[in-house]
Amino acid sequence: MLYALISAVLTLVSIFASGMVTIYALIGVAFFMSIMFPTIFSLGIAGLGKDTKLGSSLIVMSIVGGAFLPPVLGLISDATHNIQYGYLVPFLCFLVVFYFGWKGWKPNHIEKELSLEV
């Protein structure tokens, strides 16, 4: 949740700043984004029990967003004549990841279930 929030803020910086600050912000986004998928995957399949294989395959298949979202970024960039505005797309994605970390993941439920499995 924290890394998604930091990535969202850095994405806003990359949209509205200028010069080298935008480059550093995008490098920061890549750094904080690097841990997101493994964490989302682990938390997403925790507690699925017999449905773990199905859940993990659905999460892996959801990576296809990486194929659909860059063209949307390009469309926004072309329409606004500013590539920086296209970064609203990953900004919205980071908000979704933030929401998952905030509301979607239930640590108490997972801890109880994991303690029963041990």
N, C-alpha and C positions, 0 to 999 in steps of 0.2 A: 504494500500500500504506500509506504513511504517513497520507494523508488519510483512508483508510477506518478506520484505527486511531484517529485523532483523533476522527472522527465517532462511532465506537463508544463511546469513552470519554465524549464529550459527551452521547451518548444515555443512557448510564448515569447521568450527572449529572442529566439531565432527568427520569429515572425516580425517583431516590432523593432528590434535593434538594427544597427548597421555596422559595417566594417568587420574587423576581426572578432568582435564580440559574438557575432552570429556563428562564426566557425567554431569558436570555443564552446558555445552553447550546444551545437550539434555534436561535437565530440563528447560532451558531457551526457547528452541524450544516449548516445551509443554505449557509453560506459554503464549508465544506470539501467538501460534496457537489457543488457547482456544477461542479467540474472532473472529477468522476468519469466521467460518461458519455462525454464526448469522448475521454478517455484510454482507457477500456475499449474503446471502438469502434476507436480507432486501433491499439491493441495486439492486439485481437481479430482484425482483418483482416490484420495484418502477416504476410507470408510465406505467404498463401493461394494466391498465384499465380492460376491460372485459376479457382479457386473463390472469388475475392474477392467477386464479385457475390452469390453464394449466401450466403456468410458474413456479408456486411454486411446483407443482407435479414433473415437470422435474428436478428442482433443487434438490428436496429430493431424487429422483431416482438416481441422479448423485453420491450420496454417495457410490454407489456400487464400486467406485474406491478404497475404503478402503478394498475391498475384492480382487481386482485384483492386486493392486500394491505391497502388502507385498510379494507375491510369486516372483515378479520381483526383489525386494530387496534381497530375498533369493538366487535367481539364480545368481545375480551379486556377492553376498558374497561367494557363493560356487565356482564360476568360478575364482574369484581372491584370494580365501583363506583368505579373510579379510572382516569381517562384516562391517567395517567402510566404505568401498567402496560402499556397498549397499545403503548407505545414499545419493547417487547421485540421487536416485529415488525421495525422498521427496524434495531434493534440486530443481530438475526440476519442481516439483509441485508448490513449493513456487515461482518460477520464473513466472509460469502461473498466479498465484494469484496476484503477483506484477503487471504483465501486465494488468490484469483485473482492478486493482485499478488505474493504470496509464492511460490506453487508453480506457478500456471497459466501465467504468462508466462515464456518462456525467452529472455532477452536475448541470450545468445551465439548461439543458433540464428538469431535475427532478424538480428543484426549480420552473420553470415556470409552469409545469404541476400541481404541488402540490398547487401552489398559485391559480390556476384556480378552483381546487376542493374545496377550503375553502370557 
